[in-house]
């Protein structure tokens, strides 16, 4: 608050301009609100990250308990496979059990599930179903385990329906704030600049478009994303040996900072701006805008392209693995050995990863005389080393351990897990389909509508400013006499010198276009996959590239079309005569 009082003091005693002071106060309040709500946002982010792992937690527990009806062992198994906040919570539960805070894992899980009753009741219901399975046997036990997975997936589907319905009004507000309002202001701003003169300095244009509007959009979108429902997580790529560290990319054998190429790219553009700052034309200003687009796009691309490639690879692996489980489960149900079953399903497999997994396992068994467990999990030559998916590793581990109980048990586990993964895939597809309309609408705004409008308004602003300058010059040279003199003197006082050049205005609008494309990309990624930096960066650089091309094309083409008309009017029109 003390900063606000300082700003008010500076405004009252004319140390700063009124508009600059108000912007200063707005930024202070925005920053204060951000700090005030930060703990609540952090809690919400934690809940979303933990919630996205709930499905995988239930899946791992159920997979384990189909083979071994031991809840404590199932939680240990699941906690070792989860890498996010929920995995840490499960490890904490195990520790609390060891130090005597809880008498049993059943009590610990029930206490933990109560924390989720308000935000995700299905989790508590699913845990109850798993616990009930401990007190039954035979088919009923397996039915309860299956039901626990079904409860979670059904709840995700229902919650996503509700969330999509609630999104329609906020999306309209984002469209109004991000596109319609700036367009209206953009139309009025040149005229206001002419009439108000020094009351609208260039810094105010930058502050409004590149600070106030983006901050307002960020707060609005953040409020929408905080209400996001729990969905399925993105595949974990932390086990992949080729994963680059944070903010780096792999080049040959070396890891290079993603910032480094961007810094080298932006330096020539900044130097060009520096040497041409005082007499920058509107065409030269597009060089600066292109530099901003390219610099940000290159950083986002370098920091995400390898990681998103690894993620797609793991998604494909897990998708093909479902086919392996189903086919092998069907073969083992006939009572044949697992090695024979692997040979039988090999010709039926079409996927590259699935076929490679089976071939590697068989090669290790046949030519290296390895047992099944070693053929899969050997630290140097195991087949699993080429398939760094935590989910595949967990399922294969369970299958190998169940192998001691006979092929019939393995077959049941494989067919059940295949069904779980299929249901999981269908739920993910259904959720994405529900979000597709909103995501498509926002993609259209980011890639086409926003660059198109800002490009057209750039030219419109240029035309208006040049025409008003010409009218100012023309009216200033008039010799007025008689009773109409007062009327023309009124106009002469109105047409003041324009304080911002079309070039600077174009840079301000170009920067605004970049910011809003990034913000909308963040929003699309947030509603689609939640808090996920890799997906957001991948989407943002693609939108920036398309948006940049369209923005430049529309701006330059419209300028080329209208600039000759401005030249004809300002140079070829005779001075009007007033009587």
N, C-alpha and C positions, 0 to 999 in steps of 0.2 A: 504493500500500500504506500510505503514511503516513496517509491519510484513514481507512483501516480501523482502524489502531492508535489513532487519536484516538477513533473511535467505540467501540472496546472499552474504552478508558480511561474514557470518559464513562459507559458501562454499568456497569463494575466499581465505580466510586465513586459510583454512584447519582445522577449529574448528569442523566441522562435515563432514561426508562422503558425496560425491557428490550425490549418490542415495538417501540417507536419506534426504538430503536437498531438492532434487527435489520433493520427496514425500511430504515434509513439505509445499513447495510452492503450489503443487497441492491441498492439503487440504485447504490452505488459500484461493485460488481462488474459490474452490467449495463452501466454506462457505460464501465468499463474494457474489458470484452469488446467493446463496440461500437467503441471506438478501436483495439483490437488487430486486429480483423477488417476495419476500414474499407478498408485498401489492397487486400485480397483481394476485397472486395465491389465496390470501384471497378473492379478489373480485370475481374470477372465482368460488371458492367454494360456496360463498354466492349466486351467480347467479344459480348454479346448484341445490342448496338446495331449493332456492325460486322457481326455474323453475319446480322442481319435484312436487311442490304443486299447480301449475297452474291448472292442471286437476281437482284436488279436489276443488279448488276455484270456477272454472266455474261450476262444478257439484253442489256444495252447492247453488250457486246463482240461477242456473236454477231450482233446486228442490224447493227453496223458492218462486221463481217468478211464477212458475206454479200455485201456490196457492194464492199468494199475489203479484200483479204487482207493487211492491214498491222497487226501486233500493237501496235506503238507508237502508231499513230493510234487504234486501238480503245481502248487504255487512256486516252489523252488524252480521247477522246470520252466514255468512261464516267465518268472523274473529274470532268469538267465538269458532269455531270448528277446526281452523288451529293452530298448535302448533309451526310451524317453522318460518323462516324469512318472508315469504309471509303474514302470519297472523299478524305479527308486522307491516308490511307495510300497511295492510288494516286498522289496528287500528290507524296508523298515518294519513291515509286519512280521517278517521272519525273525528279525532281531528282537522285536517286542515279545514275541513268543518265547524266545530263548531266555530273556531276562525275567520272565515270569509276569509280564504285564497282562497277558492273556493265558488262559488255561489250555486252549486248543486253537488250532488254525481255523476251525469252524467259528469259534467266538470272535477271532480276530477279523475274519472276512465279513462276518455279519456287522461288526462295529464299523468297519471301513465302508461297507455298502450303504450304511445309513447316511453318510456324508453326501451321497449322490442322489438321495431320494428326491430332493427338491428339483435338481437340475436334470437328472436322468434316472427316473424311477426304474426303467427297464433293467438297468444294471443290478439293482437290488433284487428284482424279481428273478433275474437270471442266476444270481448267486444262490438264492433260495432253492431254485430248481436243482442246481448242482449239489447242494448240501442234502436235499431230500434223496438224491440218488444214492447217498451213502447208506441209507436205511432201507434200501430195497435191493433186489437181486434179479438176475436174469434179464429178460427183455425189458421189463419195466425200468430197470436202472439205465439201460441204453436209451430208452425213450425219453427219460427225464434229461439226460445229457443232450440229446438232440433238441429237445424243447428249449433248453437254455440258449442255444445258438439261435434258434428261430425267434425267440423273444427279442433278442438284441437286434436282429436284422429287420424284423417287422417294425420295431419302434423307430429305427433310423428312417425307414421309408415314410412312416406317418409324420415324423417331425420335419422331414424335408418338405413334405406337402404343405404343412402349416407355414414354414419359413418362406417358401416361394410366394405364397399368397400375401404375406406381410411385406414382401419386398417391392411390390408394385408402386405404392405411393412414394417411398423413399427414392426409388429410381427416377420417378418424375421430378422430384425436387432436385436431384443431382443434375438432371438434364436442364432444368430451369436455371440453377445457379452456375453450372459450368459452361453452358452454351448460350441460352436465351438472354440472361442478364448481361453478360459481357458484350453480346451483339448489340443490345440496346444502348449500352453505355458507349460502345465503340462508334455508333452512329451519331450520338450527341456530342462526343468529346471534342472533335475539331471545332464545332461551333462554340462550345463553352470556352475552349481555349482562346478563340478569337475575341469573344466579348469580355472575358474576365481577365485576359492578359496575364500579368504576373501572379494572379491569384491561383493559377494552376501551373506550377513549375513542372519541368520534365520529371523530377524525382517523384512527383505525385502519381504520374502515369505508371511508372515502374512499381511504385508501392501498391497501387490498386490492383493492377493486373498480375504482378509477379509475387505479391506478398499477401494482401488481404483476401483476394478471391481464392487462391490455393489453400490458405490456412483454413478458411471457412469450409471449403470442400473436404479437407482432411478431417476436420472435427465431425462433420456430418457423416462421412463414410465410416469413420471410426465408431461412431455410435451405432451404425447399422451392423457393422461386423461384430461388435460386442454382443449382439443378440443372435449371432449365428448358432445354428444347431450343431450338435456333434455328428460328424460323418466319419467315413472310413479314412484311414491314414494313407499317405503316399508310401510306396515301398522304401524300406530302409536300405541305403546303399553304403552304410558305414563299414560293412565287411569287405567291400570290393577292394582288391589290392591296387587298382589303378585310380582310386579316388584322390583327386588333388586336395591339398589343405585349403582352409578357408581363404577366400580372396586371392586364389592363385589358379593358374592353369598349367598343364603339363606340355612342355615343348621339348620333344626328344626325351632325354634323360633328366631334364631339369624342370624345376617348378619356378615359374615366373609370376611376379605380382601382377594382378589384373589391372592395377592402377597405372603401372609403368607405361604401357603403350598409349593409354589415354592422355597422360601428361605430355608425352612427346607430340601427340596429335594436336592438342589445344594450343601449344606454345606459338606456332606460326600464325594461327588465327588471331590470338591476342595481340601479337606484334603488329599484324596488319591493322587491327582496330586502333592500336596506339598511334601509329604513324599517320593514320587517316582520320583521326577522331574529329578534328575541327571542320573538315570539309567532306565528310562521308556522304556519298550519294545513296539513294535508295537501292540502286542495283548493287553497289558495293556492300551494303549492309546485309545482303543475303549471304555473303561469304561468312560473316560472323554467325549468322543463324545456322548455316550448314555446319560450321565448326562445332557449335553446341550440340546439334543433333548427332554428329558423328562421334564426338568424344564420349557422350553418355552411352550411345548404342554400342560402341566398341567395348567399353568396360562391362556393360551388362552381358554382352555376348561372350566375352572371354571368361567371365566368372561363372557362366551357367552351361555353356554348350557341351562340355565334357561330362558334367554331372548329370545333365538331363539325358545325355546319351546312355550313361550307365543305368539310369533309372528305367529308361525304355527297355534296355536289355534285360533287366531283372523282371520287369512286368511280363515280357515275352517268355522268359524262363518259367515263371510261376504259372502262366497261362497254359503252356505246353505240358507242365508237370501234372496238371489235372488229367490230361489224356493218359499219361503214363500210369497214374494211380488207378484210374478206372479200368484200363485195359489189363493191367497186371492183376488187379483185384479179381476180375472176371476169370482170368486163367487160373489163379491160385485157388479159386472156389471149387475147381474140379479136383483139387488135391495133389497137383503136380508140384515138384520142387521149384523154388523161386528162380534158380538158374535157368531151368527149362522154360519157365514162364517169361523170363526176360528175352530169351531167344525167339519165342513165339510172337511176342508183340512187336519186335524190332521191325519187321516188314510193314506193319500197319502204321508206324509213326511217320508223320510228315514234317514235324517241326525240327529245325536244326538243333536246338538245344536239347530237346527230349531225346533225339536219336544219339546225339553225342554223349549224353549221360549214360544211356544204356550200353553203348559201345565201349565206353571207358570201363564201366563196371565189369562187363564180360571179359574184356581184354585183361584186366587185373586178375580175374579169377582163373582164366584159361592159361595165360602165358606167364603169369608171375606167381601162380599157385597161392593166391591170397584167399583168405576166408571172406565171406560177404561183408562183415563189418570193416575189415581192413581195406577191402577193395573200395569201399565208399569213403572211409574216414582216415585213411593213412595220411600222416602229416606231410609226406613228400609226394606221393603218387595217387592219393585218394581222389576218386571221381568228383567229390563235393568241392574240391579246391577250385575247379573251373566254374562253379555255380555258386557265387557268393551271396546267396539269399538266405536270410535267417529263417524264413518260413520253410523252405525246402530242407534246410539242415535239421530243423526241429522234427519235421515229419519223417525224414529218413532215419533219424535217431530212434524215434518211437517204433518204426517198423522193424528195425534191426533188433531192438530189445524185445519186441513181441514175437520175433522169429523163434525164440526158445519155446514158445507155447504151441507151435505148429502152424502150418500154412492156412488152416481154416481161420484162426484168429487174425493172422496177417491180412487175409482177404477181407474180413469184416471191417478191419480198421481202414484199409485202403479205400474200400467202397464208401465208407462213411465220411472219411476225410475228403474224398473226391466230391461227394454231395455237398459238404460244407463249403468247399472252395467254389463250387458252381453257384450255390446260393449267394455266396459273398460277391461273386462276379456279377450276378444278376442284380443284386441290390445296388452295387456301384453304378451299373449301367442305368438303372431306374432313377437314381439320384441325379446323375449327369443329365439325363433326359429332362427331368423337371427343371433343372437350372438352365437348360439350353436356350430357352426363349429370352430370358433376362441376359444371359451371357452374350448371346448373339446381338441383342439390342445395344449393349454397352460396347461390344467390339465394333459395331457399326459407327457409334459415336466417336470412339477413339481413333479409328483408322481412316474414316471417310468424312463424317459429318463435321467434326471439329476442325480438321485441317482445311476442309472446303470453305467453311464459313469464315475462318480467320484469314484465309488467303484472299477471298473476295473482299472482305472488309479492309484489308490492307490497301487494296487498290482504291476502294471507295474513299478511304481516309485521305489517300494521296491526292485524289481528284478534288475532294472538298477543300483541302488545305491550299492547293495550288490555285483554285478558283477564288477562294477568299483572299489570298494574297494579291491576286490580280485585281480584284474589286477594291481592295484597300488602296492599292497603287493608283487605280483609275479615279476613285473618289477623291484621293488626296490631291490630284492634279486639277480638279474642277475649279472653275471660277464661277461662283454662284452669286447672283444678285437678286434683289427684290424680296418679295415677301416669302418666297420659298427657301431663302438662305438658311433660316433656322432649322428647317427640316433636314437639309443636307448636312449641316453642321452636326446635327444629332447623329447622323450616320457616320460622319468622319470620326467622331469620338468613340463610336462603337467598334470600328475596325482597327484593332490594335495589332501590334506585331506578334506573330505566332512564336511561342516560346519553345516549341519542340519541332524538330525537323521530321519529315516523313521517314527518314532513315532510322532515327532513334525510336520513332513510334513502331516501325517494323521490327526492330530488335526486341522491344518490349512485348509485342504480340507474339513474336516467334518463341521467346522464352516462355510466355504463358502457354503456348501450344505444347511445348515440351513438358512443362509441369503437369498440365491437365492429362496428357496422354499417360504419363507415369502414374498419376493418381488413379485414373480409371483402370489402368492395368492392375494396380494394386487391389482395387475393389473387385475386379473380375476374378483375380487369383484368390482373394479372400473368401468370396462366396463359393467358389468352386472347390478349393482344396484346403482352405483355412490358412493358418500361419505357415507359409512355406516359401522361403527365400528363393529357392532354385526355380520353382514354377513361376514365381512373380517376375524374376529377371528374364527368364526365357520368353515369357509373354510380352514383357515391356519392350525388349529390343526389337521384336518383330513388329509391334505396333508403331514404334518410333520410326523404323525404316519406311514402312508404308506411309505413315503420316507425314514424314519429312518430304518424301517424293511428291505426294499429292499437294502439300502446302506450297512447295516451291513451284510446281507446275501451274497451279491455279494462280498464284501471285504473279509469276512472270508472264504467263500468257495474257492475263487480264491487263497487266501493265503495258505490255507491248500493244495491245488493242487500243487502250484508252490514252496512252501518252501522246500519240500524234494529234489527237483532238485537242488536248490541253495546249500543245504547242501552237496549233493553228489559232486557237481562241486568244491566247496571251500575246501572240506576236502579230497576228494578222487582222485583228478586229480594230476598227477605227474607234477613236475616242468618242463616246456618246455626247451629244449636245443637250444641255438642259436650258430651257427657256424660263 
